[in-house]
Amino acid sequence: MAHHDDTPRRRASLELLRAEAADELAVLVHERLRNGEDPWDFMEDLPSVDELVVFTLRAENIASDGGTRPTAARHYRVLRQIALDYPPLTRAVWRLLGDANTHRRWDAVVRADAS
């Protein structure tokens, strides 16, 4: 039986991760504005900087596991480990682990398979 390491590798300081995430969000906002979208229509749909950092760390963990989509249990362990490794991200992690989908379209996308 293969053992999966749920521990994300600390690749950078939280400040650097947040700066990278803020840059990515700025690009997303700029692209949507260039396409003529009204910021009142899309700003609430975008993840926060900390949520984007959590998504990035989660994606790196999935990639290091060969790209295998995590089970619900592994998804929980990975996100929980991110919160332990980066305590200031705890609020974002727990928001993303919430049971109910919010109005944001991408929330349903990050849910792990229940199988």
C-alpha positions in Angstrom: 0.0 0.0 0.0 1.4 3.4 -1.0 1.8 5.9 1.7 0.9 9.5 0.9 2.7 12.3 2.5 0.1 14.9 3.4 2.7 17.4 4.7 3.2 20.3 2.4 6.8 21.3 1.8 7.5 24.8 3.1 8.8 26.4 -0.1 8.7 30.1 0.8 7.9 32.5 3.5 4.2 33.4 4.0 5.0 37.0 3.0 6.4 35.8 -0.4 3.4 33.5 -0.9 1.0 36.3 -0.2 2.9 38.7 -2.5 2.7 36.1 -5.4 -1.0 35.5 -4.7 -1.7 39.3 -4.6 0.1 39.6 -8.0 -2.0 36.8 -9.5 -5.2 38.3 -8.2 -4.2 41.7 -9.7 -3.7 40.0 -13.0 -7.2 38.3 -12.8 -8.8 41.6 -11.9 -7.0 43.5 -14.7 -8.0 40.8 -17.3 -11.7 40.9 -16.3 -11.7 44.7 -16.3 -10.1 44.7 -19.8 -12.9 42.3 -20.9 -15.4 45.0 -19.8 -16.7 43.3 -16.7 -18.0 45.4 -13.9 -16.0 44.9 -10.7 -19.2 45.0 -8.7 -20.2 41.8 -10.5 -17.0 39.8 -9.9 -15.0 41.0 -7.0 -16.9 38.9 -4.4 -16.4 35.8 -6.6 -12.6 36.0 -6.4 -10.7 34.2 -3.6 -8.9 36.3 -1.0 -5.1 36.5 -1.1 -4.9 33.9 1.7 -7.4 31.6 0.1 -5.3 31.7 -3.1 -2.2 30.9 -1.1 -4.0 27.9 0.4 -5.0 26.8 -3.1 -1.5 27.1 -4.3 -0.1 25.1 -1.4 -2.8 22.5 -1.9 -2.0 22.3 -5.7 1.7 21.8 -5.0 0.8 18.9 -2.6 -1.4 17.3 -5.3 1.3 17.7 -7.9 3.9 16.1 -5.6 1.5 13.2 -5.2 1.6 12.6 -8.9 -1.5 14.7 -9.6 -3.9 12.3 -8.0 -7.1 14.1 -6.9 -7.2 13.7 -3.1 -9.9 11.8 -1.3 -12.1 13.9 1.1 -10.0 12.6 4.1 -6.7 13.5 2.4 -8.0 16.9 1.3 -8.9 17.6 5.0 -5.5 16.5 6.2 -3.6 18.5 3.6 -5.5 21.7 4.4 -5.2 21.1 8.1 -1.4 20.7 7.7 -1.3 24.0 5.8 -3.0 25.7 8.7 -0.5 24.1 11.1 2.5 25.1 9.0 1.2 28.6 8.3 -0.9 29.6 11.3 -2.0 33.0 9.8 -3.7 31.0 7.0 -5.9 29.1 9.5 -9.0 31.3 9.0 -8.8 30.8 5.2 -8.3 27.0 5.6 -11.3 26.6 7.8 -13.4 28.8 5.5 -12.4 26.5 2.6 -13.2 23.4 4.7 -16.7 24.6 5.4 -19.5 22.1 4.6 -21.8 24.5 2.6 -20.8 26.0 -0.7 -21.0 29.7 -0.7 -22.2 31.9 -3.6 -18.7 31.8 -5.1 -18.6 29.6 -8.2 -15.1 28.2 -7.5 -16.0 26.9 -4.0 -17.7 23.8 -5.5 -14.7 23.2 -7.6 -12.2 22.8 -4.8 -14.2 20.2 -2.9 -12.5 16.9 -2.8 -14.1 13.7 -4.1 -16.0 11.9 -1.4 -14.9 8.5 -2.8 
